[in-house]
Amino acid sequence: MQPLATVERLAARVGEAIETPEEIALAEEVLAEASALVRHYGRAWPDPSTTPAVATAITVAAAARGYLNPAFFSMERSDMATFNRSDENAAGCALTRAEIAALKEYNLNGGITSIGFTNPDRPAPRSGRFVETNWTPVNDGGDKLFPGWY
């Protein structure tokens, strides 16, 4: 499948020209990875021209993170400066929670979700009081089993 964005859009996002064969290869790879992640969380758009603008923007943003930090460094240090990256920027092309949430609107597969609930009208169990009654004796004279069964 084609990437959801172009190398030219990625170059505009990172603010530098992508011209050498190594840079173009890296740009194409991060665009393919970001497009695969966007399609995974959104929809499998086969044609980039039918992709919503938000999906294309997320693809470019994720690819830019991967292009600017292909080795997943969280910190770089030189003689005069130290550069710390946030966890999101050190994760390469991985999508952020906000980007995944934005793509969920386009996901037609549904998914399984859990909804927690409680019943405030239900009385609390008396687990602190245990009264040993109605135990069935065992024939061999050992411990008693099965409460309430005779």
Backbone torsions as a table, in degrees:
resi	resn	phi	psi	omega
1	MET	NA	151.0	178.1
2	GLN	-74.5	148.6	173.5
3	PRO	-63.8	154.0	-178.3
4	LEU	-80.4	-4.6	178.0
5	ALA	-143.1	167.9	-176.9
6	THR	-104.2	163.6	176.6
7	VAL	-63.7	-33.4	179.3
8	GLU	-64.3	-41.5	177.3
9	ARG	-65.9	-38.0	177.6
10	LEU	-64.7	-41.8	178.3
11	ALA	-62.3	-39.3	177.8
12	ALA	-66.0	-36.5	-179.3
13	ARG	-69.8	-43.2	-178.2
14	VAL	-81.1	-14.5	175.5
15	GLY	79.2	24.5	177.0
16	GLU	-148.8	155.8	179.9
17	ALA	-73.1	143.8	176.1
18	ILE	-113.4	99.7	-170.1
19	GLU	-124.0	-38.2	-175.0
20	THR	-73.5	158.3	179.3
21	PRO	-59.7	-36.1	178.1
22	GLU	-66.2	-42.0	179.1
23	GLU	-66.2	-40.6	179.6
24	ILE	-66.1	-41.4	178.3
25	ALA	-62.8	-43.4	177.8
26	LEU	-64.1	-42.2	-179.9
27	ALA	-62.8	-43.4	179.2
28	GLU	-65.5	-37.2	179.5
29	GLU	-67.1	-45.9	-179.3
30	VAL	-69.7	-32.3	175.2
31	LEU	-66.3	-39.3	177.6
32	ALA	-65.6	-42.1	179.1
33	GLU	-65.6	-46.5	-179.9
34	ALA	-63.9	-39.3	178.6
35	SER	-63.8	-40.0	178.4
36	ALA	-63.2	-41.5	179.3
37	LEU	-67.4	-40.8	178.4
38	VAL	-64.5	-41.0	177.2
39	ARG	-67.4	-32.6	178.5
40	HIS	-65.7	-45.4	-176.9
41	TYR	-87.2	-20.8	-179.7
42	GLY	-103.9	-107.2	179.7
43	ARG	-137.5	156.3	-178.5
44	ALA	-82.6	73.7	179.1
45	TRP	-68.8	112.7	-178.9
46	PRO	-76.3	-30.1	-176.6
47	ASP	-111.7	118.7	-179.5
48	PRO	-59.4	-23.3	-180.0
49	SER	-72.2	-20.2	178.6
50	THR	-96.3	0.9	-178.3
51	THR	-74.4	135.8	176.4
52	PRO	-61.8	152.5	-177.3
53	ALA	-59.9	-36.1	-178.8
54	VAL	-66.7	-36.1	178.4
55	ALA	-68.6	-38.5	176.7
56	THR	-66.5	-41.6	179.0
57	ALA	-63.9	-40.3	178.1
58	ILE	-66.0	-38.9	177.4
59	THR	-61.0	-45.3	-179.1
60	VAL	-66.0	-41.8	-179.7
61	ALA	-64.0	-45.1	179.8
62	ALA	-67.0	-40.0	178.2
63	ALA	-65.8	-36.1	177.9
64	ALA	-64.0	-40.5	176.4
65	ARG	-61.5	-42.9	179.1
66	GLY	-69.6	-35.8	-179.6
67	TYR	-69.8	-42.2	-177.9
68	LEU	-74.8	-19.0	-178.2
69	ASN	-141.1	67.5	-175.4
70	PRO	-69.7	-19.2	-178.8
71	ALA	-97.1	4.8	177.5
72	PHE	60.2	38.0	177.2
73	PHE	-71.5	139.4	174.5
74	SER	-98.9	-15.2	179.3
75	MET	-152.3	140.6	173.6
76	GLU	-127.5	144.2	-176.3
77	ARG	-135.7	137.5	173.8
78	SER	-130.7	-171.1	-177.6
79	ASP	-61.1	-40.1	-171.6
80	MET	-108.6	-11.6	-173.2
81	ALA	-146.3	153.5	172.2
82	THR	-124.3	131.4	-176.5
83	PHE	-119.2	113.7	178.3
84	ASN	-102.6	135.8	176.7
85	ARG	-104.3	149.2	174.4
86	SER	-70.4	166.0	179.5
87	ASP	-59.7	-36.7	179.6
88	GLU	-64.3	-41.5	-178.5
89	ASN	-77.0	-18.5	177.5
90	ALA	-88.7	-4.2	-176.0
91	ALA	-91.6	5.7	179.5
92	GLY	71.9	-133.1	-176.4
93	CYS	-83.8	0.9	-178.3
94	ALA	-58.5	140.8	-178.7
95	LEU	-80.1	148.0	177.4
96	THR	-80.7	168.8	178.3
97	ARG	-62.1	-39.6	180.0
98	ALA	-65.7	-38.7	178.3
99	GLU	-67.3	-40.9	177.9
100	ILE	-63.8	-42.1	179.1
101	ALA	-63.2	-37.9	178.7
102	ALA	-67.1	-32.8	-179.3
103	LEU	-79.8	-20.9	-178.4
104	LYS	-59.0	-28.8	-180.0
105	GLU	-61.9	-30.6	-177.4
106	TYR	-91.9	-7.0	-177.6
107	ASN	-81.1	115.7	-178.1
108	LEU	-92.5	-2.5	-177.8
109	ASN	-76.5	-10.3	-178.6
110	GLY	79.0	-105.6	-178.5
111	GLY	121.2	168.0	179.3
112	ILE	-104.3	130.4	176.9
113	THR	-128.0	155.4	177.1
114	SER	-109.4	136.7	177.3
115	ILE	-121.0	115.6	178.6
116	GLY	-79.5	143.8	176.4
117	PHE	-148.4	156.8	175.9
118	THR	-134.0	159.3	177.3
119	ASN	-113.4	101.7	-177.2
120	PRO	-69.4	-16.2	-179.5
121	ASP	-84.2	-11.5	-178.3
122	ARG	-77.5	130.1	-180.0
123	PRO	-70.6	150.1	178.8
124	ALA	-71.6	139.2	179.8
125	PRO	-70.1	152.6	178.3
126	ARG	-94.4	67.1	-177.0
127	SER	-74.9	-14.9	-179.2
128	GLY	-75.3	-24.1	-178.9
129	ARG	-105.1	120.6	177.1
130	PHE	-126.3	118.0	179.3
131	VAL	-111.3	122.8	-177.2
132	GLU	-84.5	95.0	178.8
133	THR	-135.9	160.4	175.0
134	ASN	58.3	43.4	176.7
135	TRP	-95.7	138.0	-179.4
136	THR	-83.8	127.1	179.7
137	PRO	-72.0	149.5	177.8
138	VAL	-95.6	141.7	-174.9
139	ASN	-61.5	-29.7	-175.4
140	ASP	-83.3	6.1	177.1
141	GLY	82.2	6.3	-178.8
142	GLY	-83.7	-148.8	-179.5
143	ASP	-66.0	165.3	179.1
144	LYS	-97.0	142.8	-177.7
145	LEU	-124.2	167.8	169.3
146	PHE	55.1	85.3	179.6
147	PRO	-62.1	134.3	175.8
148	GLY	82.5	-2.4	179.8
149	TRP	-101.9	132.0	-179.7
150	TYR	-115.5	NA	NA
